[in-house]
């Protein structure tokens, strides 16, 4: 496991903002869900940062974004 700041790619350290909007690193083409997983270690929506998501209820109660279990690891 490699933990990096949210706006970087863990493979090439290139800028990669909004991983759920842009599922592929623009620098090295790593794909969210295939080579990289997003760690959710709290119940804050990774898309809007305001709503709540859980394993039992993966749809955000604020923005409606649904967490794809293939792209995240719940911590």
Steps between C-alpha positions, in 0.01 A plus 500: 500500500620846413332805648548822305335842509160493332603703196798284393545170323656232723690357203665798329425781749346704219210734565174303511214697646143379537567130449129417497435754222818415307556126546836487323823675597581753225875439544537119497151363419458311830130426543295537815361157579749303291844601625402744773235483771376794703509447878182610677580505869209721605141557390561826308398486134816494285320686220344804672681485837173601672267202507516161670570159346536161667550142390131436570388823326758585233285777344583849632215660691596846365609469135372154404843366399517122544831351610610220268633211710744414222673837537528530877624315803302566816726555798 
